[in-house]
Amino acid sequence: MLRMTGAATVIGIGTVIGGAVPADAATVLSSPASVGGGLAHPGMLHTQADFERMRAGVKAGKAPYKAGYAVLAANSHAQSTWKPNPLARVVRGGEGTNVGTLYHDVHAAYQNALRWKVTGDSAHADTARDILNAWSAELTVLDGDADRFIAAGLHGYQFANAAEIMRGYPGFDLARFQKMLVDVFYTQSSDFLAHHNGAYVTNYWGSWDLLSIGCVLATGILCDDQDKVDEAVTYFKSGKGNGSVKNLITHIQPGGLGQWVEVGRDQGHATLGVGLAGAIAEMAWNQGIDLYGYDDNRLLKGFEYVAKWNLGHDVPYTSWTWKYGAPGIWGGSQTLTAPSTDSRGQLRPIWESIYNHYVNRRGLDAPYVTAYAEKVRPEGGGGNYGEGGGFDQLGFGTLAFTRPKAIVSVGTPAPSQDTTAASGSPKATAQPATAGSNDTRAQGGRGDDLAATGAGGVAAVAATGVLAIAGGIIALRRRSARDSD
């Protein structure tokens, strides 16, 4: 990542020139947390710097923020008149299914919280707070058939994101919400990753694991529980199920495309997985953990594969066998031999965060992700894409994730910076990112920032969008506070 000592701001990568700092010249972000300061807050899908960027873009009427906010403001869930409908028992799957009541309120809480952060209108904050408080006072049971794990994962991580935005707001009972999140949502998601509902570990598709990972990670962040964060990250990297990244992306095909496990199943679930993986990676990134780049950008290869197929292009496919069942009860296998055309081309609000990370934040090529983001832009959210699956992702990425494109510096590379910590951590070499880079080692701190050393070390961004630094040396360094792989 990029670090500027002292000021802890993030700006786009560029060449040294001079000039002032216009708001729209390059990505300018505050570091989500100070070096060595525990978990970052707000630090899930959005940081405080993200909110400031959204607010500035909307206030200036700048594209595409203006269009992104207009979609949010028009959504019925984003109105300050929304009233919560809390339940003591939520059911997904089987008799008495009522999960819709939950997810409509979850999305209303998130959308009102986001509107508050963008506009400063406390009426939206009050509405979001009241929804969160109402549910934490009432909900005690999440029930149903195996689909209860879907509800726990999806709506657990979504609810946690709304609560993270509202952290510290007057009247919000964070402690009670944290308890509900752990007792009702996290426990089911964690248990699923450990036991897979008593089935073979391969029985459930990758998206089941991903939604559970998302809930565990978000719970850890909201509750300041590093063990839960580590639980999620460890499973993502090395878990046995189909949502662990090397099982999720089963084959690296010629040309660097990564075959996504559920592309052979159908595109609704494949794109669901893309959205979940993107959310997990963004939440981890904002805690200083680079899952986007893990294993030589394996996720990017998978995202490109799914996007390319769903945009109507051919992709290579290696036959893959799905093994299903439960020990001592039933079992079998199915060999998939080609990408499925079921739901091909489905539109979900999932691509902006992925596009903006790889292309704009990192300066990498992602042509098919880019094309898909353009196709869906401006992204909506829950309530804009129909019932059921239309609430699988929080959305509004055009508003929330749009960032100016980083400008990769040219000429002589910056010298290596000695970042050896007292514990004997390895040095991080200052080098620009490349398409195949998997530089995930780092020490201390979180978020995007610039490492500027030398006399002065004062950075600015010129009106042309390139970096300026007074008497200093810009060094590119990527950090993952606890990522040693």
N, C-alpha and C positions, 0 to 999 in steps of 0.2 A: 504494500500500500504506500501511500505518499504521506510523509510526515514533515511538518515544519515545526521545529523546536520552538517552544515558547508560545507562539500564537496559535498553534494547533488548528490551522485552517487547511482546507483542501482546495486546491485549484488545479485546473487542467495542466497537462504536461506540455511544455513548450520550450521555445528558445529564449535566450536572455535578451531583452530589449529594454526599454524604459517606458514609463507611462503610469497613468492613474488606474483605478480599479473599477471599471463599469460593472454593473450588476449582471449584465447579460454576456460578458465576454468569455467566461469559462466557468466550470463547476467551482463554486466557492462554498465550502461546507465547514462547519465547526466539527471538531473531533467529538464523537459521541461520549467519550469518557477520558479522563486524564490518565496518564501513564500509570499502570499498576493500581488503578482505583476500583477494582471489582467490576461487576456487571454494569453495562452502560444503560442509562435511561434518559429519554425514551430511546429504546434500542431494539425494537422488533422490526416491522416493515418500514418504519419511519424514524428518523432522528430529528432533533430540533432543527438542524440545518435544513433538512428536507422541508419541514413546515415553513421555514423562512423563505426558501426558494419558491414554494407554491404560492405563498402569500404575495410575494413580490411580483411574480408572474401574472397572477390574477389581477392584482391592483393596477398593474400597468396595462392590462388588457392585451397581453402578449400571447401570440399563438405558440404552442397549442394549449397553453394553460387555460386560456379563456374558454375554449371549446370543451376542455376536460371538466372544468368547473361547472359549465352550463349543464352538462349531462348529470352531474351530481345534484345540483340545485333543483333539477326538474324531477328527480326521483321521489316517489311518494314516501319512501323510507327515510329520506333526509330532511323531513319537515319537523320543526320544533313542536308541532302539535301532536306528534306520535305519542301514544300512550302504551305503556308496557302491559303485557298479558302473561305474567309469570305463572308457572305450574310447579307443583311439588314433584310430579313424576312425568318424565318425558319418555315417549316410546317411539322407536323407529324399527319397523319390521314386525309383522304379525298383527294380531288383534289390538285395537286401541291406538294405532299409530297417530301421533299428534305432533311429530317433530317440527312440522311447519310453523307452529306457534313459536317455537324456540328460534328457528333460524330467521324468521321475519324480524323478531326483536333484536337478535344479534346484529343483523345488518343495519337496523335502524340505529342502534347504539353506535356502531362504527361510522356510519355516514354522518350522523349528527356531530360526533366527535371530530371528524375530519372537517366538516363545515365550520365548526368553532375555531379550529386551528387556522383555517384559511381566512376567515372573516373577522374573528374576534367577537362574534355575536354570542353572548353568554346564554341566550335562550337555547341555542343548540347544545351547549355544554350542559345545561341543566337537564335537558331531555336525555342526553346520553348517560349522565350520572344517575338519573332516576330509573332508567332501564336496568342498568347494572346493579343498582341497589335492590331493585324489586326482585330480580332473579336470585341474587345471592341470599336474600331473606327467605326464599321459598323453595328453590330446587334442591332436592336431596337424592333423587333416584333417576338414573338413565337406564331404560329397560328396552326389551324387545328381543328379536332373534339376533343372528350374527350382525345384522345391520346396526346394532347399537354401537358397535365399535366404529362404524363410519360416522355416526352422529358425534361420538366422543371426540374423534380426531378432528373432523372438519370444524365443528362448531366450538370445540375447545380452543383450537388455535385462533379462530376468528374472534371469539369472545375475549381472549387474552389480549389480542391486539387493540380492541376497543378500550379495554381497561388500562393498557399501557399508555394510551393517549391521555386518558383521564387521570392518571396518577398525580396525586397532589391537589386535585381540584377540590375546592371546599365542599364538604358534605359527602364526598365519595368514600364509602367504607371499603378501602382497599384490603384490609386484613380479612374481612368477611368474604370478600370476593375471592381472594387467594385461597381461602379454605374450601369454598365451594369448587373452585377450579381443580384443586388437588383431589378432593374427595369424590367428585362426580365424574370429572373428565380425565384427568391425568391417570388415575388408578386403572381405568379401563384401557387407555392407550398403552401404558407401560406393560400391563398384563398381556395385551395382544402381542406386543413385540417379543415378549418372553415365551409365550405359550401358543400363540396363533389359534386360540379358541379350541385347543385340543386336537387340531388337525396336523397333518404333515406341514412342515415349515414352507414347503413349496406350494401348498394348496391355494393360498391367497395371492392374488395378483399384486404387482408392485404398488399400485395406488393405495391399497390397504395399508401397507407398511408406511408409505409416505405420509398419509394423513395422521397416522399415529406418531411418527417422528415429529411432525409439525406441532402436534399438541404437547408432546413431552418437552420439546425445545422451548416453545412459547411459555409453558408453565414454569420452566426453570428460570427464564428471563424475568417474568412477572414476579416470581417469588424470591428472586435473588438466590437461587439455589444452583450452585455450580455443578453439583452432582447430577442434577437432572439435565442440565445443558450437556454435560459430558456423556450422559446416557444416550441422548439423541445423536450427537455427533459420532460417537463410537459405532452406533448401529448403522448410521448412514454409510460409514466407511467400510465396516467389516461384519455387519449383521448377516445372518444366514438366509433371510427371506428375500423375496423378489424385489423389495424396495431398497435394499442395500445397493449402492451405486454400481458395483461391478456385476450385479445380477440384474439390475434395472436396465442397464445398457449392455446387452449380452455379447455383442460382437462389434469390433471396430472394423468397419468395411473400407475397401479401397477408396481413397480420396478423403479419408478422415471422418466419414459419417459414422455415427454410433447407433446401431440397431436397438431401438427401444422395445422393451419386453412386451408391451401391450399393443404395439402396432399390428401384430398378428391377430389380436383379439378383436378390437374395434377402435375407432378413432375417438369416440366419446371418452373412453377410459384412458386412452393414450394421452389425449390433451389434458384430461384431468390430472394425470401424473405430471405432465410438464408444468402445469400451474402450481402444483404442490411442491415440486422440486425447486421451482423458482422462488417460492415463498420461503422455503427452508433455507435456501442459499442466501437470500437477502437478509433474513433474520440473523443468520450466523455471521454474515459479513459485518453487520452492525454491532456485533460483539467481538470483532477482530479475528474471525475464523473464516478462512477462504475455502468454502466448499464449491464455489463456482469453478475454481481453478484446480480442484483436487484431481489427482491422477491424470495429469496432462490435459486439463480442461475436458474431462470425460463428459460432464454435463453439456457443455457447449456442443460437442459432437452429437449427443443424443437429441438436443433441442433442434439442431439443424436437420437431422434425419426426419423427425416428426413433422417439422415445418415443410420440408421439401415434399414429402409424400402428400400432405394435406393441401398443398398448393397445386397439386395436379401433376407433379413430376414423378418419374420412375425412381425407385431406390433399390439398391441391391438388398437381397434378403437371404440369410442363412437359416435353414430349417432349425426349428427349436421345439423341444418337447416339454410340454407342461405336465408335471406329475401332481396329481391331486388325490385327495382322500384323507382319511383319519385312521390312525393305527388300530388294527383289530376290528374295524367297522366296515370300511369300504376303501376303494382306491382304484386308480387307473392312470392312464396317460393319454395325451392328445398331442400329435405332432403338427405344428403349424408350418406351412410351407411357403406362404406368401403374405405380404401385407394385406390387411383387411380393407375392403372398401366401405364397410359399414360406418356411417356417420362421417365419411371423408369430407373434409373442408369445414368442419364445425367451427363456429366462431365462439371463442371464449375470451374474456378480458384478462389474458395471462402473458401477453407477449411484450408489453412495454417495459416491464421491469427487467426482463431478460435482455432485450435489445439495448436498453440504456446502460446496463452493466457492461456487457461485452463490447459494444460498439462505442458508446459515448464515455463511459467511465474508464474502460481499459484500452480502447483504441484498437480492438481486434476486428476481424472480418466475420460477419455472420449474415450472409446475403439472404438466406431463406427466412431466418428469424426477422430480419429487417423487413422483408416483403410482407410477412404475416402481420407484423406490428402496424404497418401502413394500411393493411386491409381492414383491421379492426378499429383503428384510431378514428374518433376519440373513444376510449374505452368507457363503458358503463360499469355497473356492478349489480348486486342483488336487486332484482326487480326489473332489470333491463333485458334479461335473457330467458324469460319464462320461469315456470315453477320448477321445483326439484333441483335438477342440475344447474339451473341458473343461479343458485345460491352457493355453489361449490367453491367460489372464489370471491374475495372481497372486491376486487376490481378497481376501477378508476385510476388505472396506471398512467394514463396520459397526463392527468393532473399530478399524480403523486410521484412518478418516477422520471419524468422528462428532465434531462439535464443537458447542458451544452456539451458538445463533443470535445474530448481531450485532444490536445494537439501534441503529438509525439515529437520530442526534440530531435534535432538532426545534428550532425557533426560529431565531435569527439565525445565519447561516452563520459559521464561523470565518474570520478574515481570511487572506488569502494569505500564504504564507511564502516568503521569498526563499531559494531553494535554488540560486542561481547558483554553480556551481563555478568554480575557477580557470581551467578550460579554456573557460569561457564557455558552459556548459550552460544551457539555458533554465530559467526559473522554473517550479516546479510549483504550481498554484493549489489551495488547500485547499478542496475541495468534496465533499459526500457523493456516493457512487456513485448513479447512476440506471440504469434498465433499459437505456437506449440508450448508456450511457457507454462510451467507448473511451479512457479516460485511461491511457495506458501509458507516458508519459514519466516518468523519474525519475532520480535521481542517487544513486549510492553505496549500498552495503549490500545485503542480501537478506532475503527472508522478510517476514512480516507483523510490523509493529510500529507504534507510535504516535508521531507527532511531537507532543511536548508542549513548549511554550515558555512563557516568562513567568516570573514570580517563583515559585520553588519547582519547578513542573513535576513534582509527585509524583502519580502516578496510583494509583487503587485501584478495585476493583469492589465495589459494594454488594451486599448479599444479594439484592436484587431483580434483579440482573444488569445494572444500568446503570452507566455510568462515574462515577467520582468523581475529582476532581483538586484538589489543594490549591494555590490561588493561581496556577494556570496556565491556558493556553489550549489546548484540544484542537484540533488541525488534522489533517484527513484528507488524507493524501498517498499516492499510489500510485507505487511505484518499479519500474522495470525497468532494471537496471544497464546494459544494452547495447541497450535497445530505443528507437530514436529515431523509430519510425514513429508 
